[in-house]
Amino acid sequence: MAGPTTAERGERQQESSGPPLVRRLRPPRLRTIVILALALLLLAGGSLWLLYGSAWTRVERVSVSGTRVLTPAQVRAAAAVPVGDPLISVDTDAIAARLRRQLPRIDTVDVVRSWPHGIDLKVGERTAVMVEEKGGKFVEVDRGGVRFATVSQAPKGVPVLELSLSRDGSAAASLRRFDESRLVREAVAVAARIPAAVAGRTRVVKVRTYDDISLDLGDGRTVAWGSAENGAEKARALTALMKAAPGARHFDVSVPTAPASSGS
């Protein structure tokens, strides 16, 4: 029997060396789509149940950190965290707002979900740089001028504000321009700039006018500070002046580039 001719062999080679056949992909079957959809629904439903319906993720504890004067019990009471509710549904912004509103001593607050059962309340309290005496009690004022608490005794090492405002002459003109609330803010700015070595000995911050603020150190020594402007320079000048003249009784840093001391 005769074999294939040369022409037939050529035709077979062309057929075998041609482009490969592309296998058509079959569309996914309906049953596969249904199974995948059911799996996704079960996953979503399980997640929702875990977050909202399960006892595994409900609020069981409220922890408090950062308090100094306030007690953790006071913070918890003001926060009113809904113990027993799903942790995911707790409104952390509302809790923070309640704390700031009910406890003005709080300066900063961070409400954090601690999975799976807790709420952490991280607070930062205001620090008094000065107190105002009113009716035998003392109102604490922080470095921002915020009056945040009234106490029966002045905190140790915190100066008392004394307003000795004159309503005559140039002092009266200053008072018309800078009202009492503005002068209090200026006094707070001065108190916040007093050097640490001096702040603990400062007993009174006395305000007469905007640019006549002085410090009474309680041991007979006084400091003429002037206005609240250039506070950092005045603080450095006072520190250097006290080291250079430790026996002086009066220091004047109202012009920080030309500080002076007197008395012995």
C-alpha positions in Angstrom: 0.0 0.0 0.0 1.4 3.3 -1.1 2.2 5.9 1.7 1.0 9.6 1.7 2.4 11.8 -1.0 4.6 14.7 -0.5 1.7 17.2 -0.9 -0.4 15.3 1.7 2.4 15.4 4.2 2.8 19.2 3.6 -0.9 19.8 4.3 -0.7 17.8 7.5 2.3 19.8 8.7 0.4 23.1 8.1 -2.5 21.8 10.1 -0.4 20.7 13.0 1.6 24.0 13.1 -1.4 26.3 13.0 -2.7 28.4 16.0 -3.8 26.4 19.0 -7.4 25.8 19.5 -8.9 28.1 22.2 -11.1 26.2 24.8 -14.2 28.1 25.5 -14.9 28.8 29.2 -18.2 27.6 30.4 -20.3 30.1 32.2 -20.6 29.5 36.0 -23.4 27.2 36.8 -26.5 28.6 38.6 -25.9 26.2 41.6 -22.4 27.6 42.1 -23.7 31.2 42.1 -26.4 30.3 44.6 -23.9 28.6 46.9 -21.6 31.5 46.9 -24.4 34.0 47.6 -25.6 31.9 50.5 -22.1 31.7 51.9 -21.8 35.5 51.7 -25.2 36.0 53.4 -24.2 33.6 56.2 -20.9 35.4 56.7 -22.6 38.8 56.8 -25.3 37.5 59.1 -22.8 35.9 61.4 -20.7 39.1 61.6 -23.8 41.2 62.4 -24.9 38.7 65.1 -21.4 38.6 66.6 -21.3 42.4 66.8 -24.8 43.2 67.8 -26.5 40.1 69.1 -23.8 38.0 70.8 -22.9 38.3 74.5 -19.2 38.0 73.4 -19.0 41.6 72.3 -21.0 43.5 74.9 -19.7 46.2 77.2 -18.7 44.6 80.5 -16.0 46.9 82.0 -15.1 50.6 81.9 -11.5 51.5 82.7 -10.2 55.0 83.6 -6.6 56.3 83.4 -4.9 59.7 83.7 -6.8 61.1 86.7 -5.0 63.1 89.4 -7.6 65.0 91.3 -10.7 63.3 90.0 -11.4 59.8 91.0 -12.1 57.0 88.5 -15.6 56.6 90.0 -16.4 60.3 89.2 -15.3 59.8 85.6 -17.3 56.6 85.2 -20.4 58.2 86.6 -20.1 61.3 84.3 -19.3 59.1 81.3 -22.5 57.0 81.8 -21.2 54.2 79.5 -24.1 51.9 78.6 -22.8 48.7 80.2 -24.5 45.7 78.6 -24.9 47.3 75.2 -23.1 46.0 72.1 -19.6 47.5 72.0 -20.0 48.4 68.4 -23.0 50.6 69.1 -21.4 52.7 71.9 -21.3 56.4 70.9 -17.7 57.4 71.9 -18.1 61.0 70.8 -21.2 61.4 73.0 -19.3 60.0 76.0 -16.4 62.4 75.5 -18.9 65.3 75.2 -20.6 64.3 78.5 -17.2 64.1 80.3 -16.1 67.6 79.2 -19.5 69.1 80.0 -20.0 67.5 83.5 -16.3 67.6 84.6 -14.7 70.9 83.5 -11.5 69.8 85.1 -11.0 67.4 82.2 -8.9 69.0 79.5 -8.4 66.1 77.1 -10.3 62.8 76.8 -10.0 59.8 74.5 -12.7 57.2 74.5 -11.5 53.9 73.1 -13.2 50.6 72.4 -11.2 47.7 73.9 -12.4 44.6 72.2 -14.2 42.4 73.0 -15.7 43.8 76.3 -14.3 47.1 77.3 -14.3 50.9 77.1 -11.2 52.7 78.0 -11.5 56.4 79.2 -8.1 58.2 78.9 -8.3 61.6 80.4 -6.0 64.5 81.0 -6.8 67.0 83.7 -6.3 70.8 83.6 -3.4 72.2 85.7 -4.0 75.5 87.6 -1.4 78.2 87.0 -3.3 80.7 89.1 -6.4 80.9 91.4 -8.9 83.7 92.0 -10.2 84.2 95.5 -14.0 84.7 95.5 -16.2 84.5 98.6 -13.6 82.7 100.7 -13.1 80.0 98.0 -10.6 79.7 95.2 -11.4 79.4 91.5 -8.7 77.4 89.6 -7.6 78.9 86.2 -5.5 77.0 83.7 -2.9 78.4 81.2 -5.6 78.9 78.7 -7.6 81.2 81.0 -10.3 78.5 81.6 -11.9 78.6 85.1 -12.4 74.9 85.7 -12.9 74.3 89.4 -13.7 75.9 92.7 -11.9 74.6 95.8 -11.9 75.6 99.5 -8.1 75.9 99.7 -5.6 77.2 97.1 -3.5 74.5 95.6 0.0 74.5 97.0 2.5 76.4 94.8 -0.2 78.1 92.8 -0.3 82.0 93.0 -3.4 84.0 93.9 -4.6 86.7 91.5 -5.0 90.1 93.0 -6.7 92.8 91.0 -5.7 96.2 92.2 -7.3 98.2 89.5 -7.1 102.0 89.7 -9.9 103.9 88.1 -8.1 107.2 88.1 -5.8 108.9 85.5 -3.9 106.7 83.0 -4.9 103.5 84.8 -8.5 104.3 84.2 -7.8 104.8 80.5 -6.0 101.4 80.4 -9.0 99.8 82.2 -11.3 101.3 79.5 -9.2 99.8 76.8 -8.5 96.4 78.5 -11.5 95.3 80.6 -11.2 93.2 83.7 -11.6 89.8 81.9 -8.8 90.8 79.5 -6.5 91.7 82.4 -7.2 88.4 84.0 -6.1 86.6 80.8 -2.9 88.7 80.8 -2.3 87.7 84.4 -2.8 84.0 83.5 -0.3 84.4 80.6 2.3 85.9 83.1 1.7 83.1 85.6 2.2 80.5 82.8 5.6 82.0 82.0 7.1 82.3 85.5 10.3 80.2 85.7 9.8 76.9 87.5 12.4 77.8 90.2 10.3 80.9 91.0 6.8 79.7 90.4 6.7 77.5 93.5 7.6 80.6 95.6 5.2 83.0 94.0 2.3 83.8 96.3 0.5 86.6 94.4 0.2 87.9 90.9 -0.9 91.5 91.2 -2.5 93.4 88.3 -2.8 97.2 88.4 -3.0 97.8 84.6 -2.3 96.0 81.4 1.4 96.8 81.5 1.8 96.8 85.3 1.8 93.2 86.5 4.0 92.2 89.4 4.8 89.1 91.4 5.0 88.8 95.2 7.3 86.0 96.2 6.0 85.9 99.8 9.4 86.4 101.4 9.5 90.2 100.9 10.9 89.9 97.4 8.9 91.3 94.4 9.2 91.2 90.7 8.1 93.9 88.3 7.0 91.9 85.2 5.2 94.6 83.2 2.8 93.3 80.5 2.4 89.7 79.5 4.3 90.4 76.2 7.8 88.8 75.7 7.1 86.3 78.5 9.9 83.9 77.5 12.5 86.6 77.4 11.4 88.0 80.8 11.5 84.5 82.3 15.1 84.0 81.1 16.1 87.5 82.3 14.6 86.9 85.8 16.4 83.6 86.1 19.8 85.2 85.2 19.1 88.2 87.4 18.3 86.1 90.5 21.5 84.1 90.0 23.6 87.3 89.6 22.0 89.1 92.6 20.7 86.5 95.0 20.5 89.0 97.9 18.3 91.5 96.0 14.8 92.2 97.2 13.3 93.7 94.0 13.7 92.6 90.4 12.5 94.4 87.4 12.2 92.5 84.1 9.5 94.7 82.5 12.2 95.5 79.8 13.9 92.1 79.4 16.8 93.6 77.5 17.7 95.8 80.5 16.7 93.9 83.7 17.5 95.5 87.0 17.6 94.5 90.7 17.7 96.6 93.9 17.6 96.3 97.7 19.5 93.8 99.8 
